[in-house]
């Protein structure tokens, strides 16, 4: 199963901590071991994602993300009017590699 593409947004002056929910890509009992995030084109500053050991609420969807099934990453910068492709890759406790993509729209208004 692959996740549907997700659309996120931010202002170019913002630094935002985004939640990444991999729950629907994981088998029962499977958890995240590590996560990486890359963005194209260049222009974003993407921090180091961290797997969340505690459950959290996804700020964009309002959904509850189970412990060790999601991560958070801080993203800043970007050019107004640009859509960035984010590739979010996770390695799991079952040695699987799971990927979902998101579009980050940077807008000044």
C-alpha positions as CSV (number, residue, x, y, z in Angstrom):
1,X,0.0,0.0,0.0
2,X,1.2,3.5,-0.8
3,X,0.0,6.6,0.9
4,X,-1.9,9.2,-1.0
5,X,0.1,12.3,-1.7
6,X,-0.4,14.9,1.0
7,X,-0.3,18.7,0.5
8,X,1.3,20.9,3.2
9,X,1.8,24.6,3.2
10,X,3.9,27.3,4.9
11,X,5.0,30.9,4.5
12,X,8.6,31.5,3.3
13,X,9.5,33.2,6.6
14,X,8.1,30.4,8.8
15,X,9.9,27.5,10.5
16,X,7.4,24.7,10.9
17,X,7.5,21.4,12.8
18,X,5.6,19.0,10.5
19,X,4.2,15.7,11.7
20,X,4.7,12.6,9.4
21,X,2.2,9.8,9.9
22,X,3.4,6.4,8.5
23,X,0.7,4.4,10.4
24,X,-1.3,3.3,7.4
25,X,1.9,2.0,5.8
26,X,2.9,-0.3,8.7
27,X,1.9,-3.8,9.5
28,X,0.3,-4.6,12.9
29,X,3.1,-4.3,15.5
30,X,5.6,-2.7,13.1
31,X,7.2,0.5,14.2
32,X,9.6,3.1,12.7
33,X,13.3,2.8,13.3
34,X,14.5,5.9,11.4
35,X,13.1,8.5,9.0
36,X,14.7,10.7,6.3
37,X,13.2,13.6,4.4
38,X,14.5,15.1,1.2
39,X,13.0,18.0,-0.8
40,X,13.2,19.1,-4.5
41,X,13.9,21.6,-5.9
42,X,16.5,23.0,-3.5
43,X,15.8,26.0,-1.3
44,X,14.3,24.4,1.8
45,X,16.1,23.9,5.1
46,X,15.1,20.4,6.3
47,X,16.0,19.4,9.8
48,X,16.7,15.9,11.1
49,X,13.4,14.0,11.5
50,X,12.8,12.3,14.8
51,X,10.6,9.2,15.4
52,X,8.1,10.1,18.1
53,X,8.1,7.7,21.0
54,X,4.8,9.2,22.2
55,X,1.5,9.6,20.4
56,X,0.8,13.0,18.9
57,X,-2.0,14.8,17.1
58,X,-1.3,15.7,13.4
59,X,-1.8,19.4,13.3
60,X,-3.0,19.4,9.6
61,X,-5.5,16.5,9.8
62,X,-6.3,16.3,13.5
63,X,-5.7,12.6,13.4
64,X,-4.0,10.8,16.3
65,X,-0.6,9.3,15.4
66,X,0.4,6.3,17.4
67,X,3.7,6.1,19.3
68,X,6.6,5.0,17.0
69,X,4.4,5.2,13.9
70,X,5.1,8.9,13.2
71,X,7.9,11.4,13.1
72,X,8.4,15.1,13.2
73,X,10.6,17.3,11.1
74,X,11.3,21.0,11.1
75,X,11.3,22.8,7.7
76,X,12.1,26.4,7.0
77,X,12.9,28.6,4.0
78,X,11.6,28.1,0.5
79,X,10.6,30.6,-2.2
80,X,7.1,32.0,-2.3
81,X,5.1,30.5,-5.2
82,X,7.2,27.3,-5.3
83,X,5.8,23.8,-4.8
84,X,8.4,21.4,-3.3
85,X,8.3,17.6,-3.5
86,X,9.1,16.0,-0.2
87,X,10.1,12.4,-0.1
88,X,9.7,10.9,3.4
89,X,11.5,7.5,3.8
90,X,11.2,5.3,6.8
91,X,13.1,2.1,7.9
92,X,10.9,-0.1,10.1
93,X,11.3,-2.6,12.9
94,X,10.6,-5.3,10.3
95,X,13.5,-4.1,8.1
96,X,11.0,-2.7,5.5
97,X,11.5,0.6,3.7
98,X,8.3,2.7,3.5
99,X,8.0,5.9,1.4
100,X,5.4,8.5,1.1
101,X,5.5,11.8,-0.8
102,X,4.1,15.2,0.0
103,X,3.9,18.5,-1.7
104,X,4.9,21.5,0.3
105,X,3.5,24.7,-1.1
106,X,5.3,27.8,0.0
107,X,3.1,30.9,-0.3
108,X,3.4,34.5,0.8
109,X,-0.3,35.1,0.9
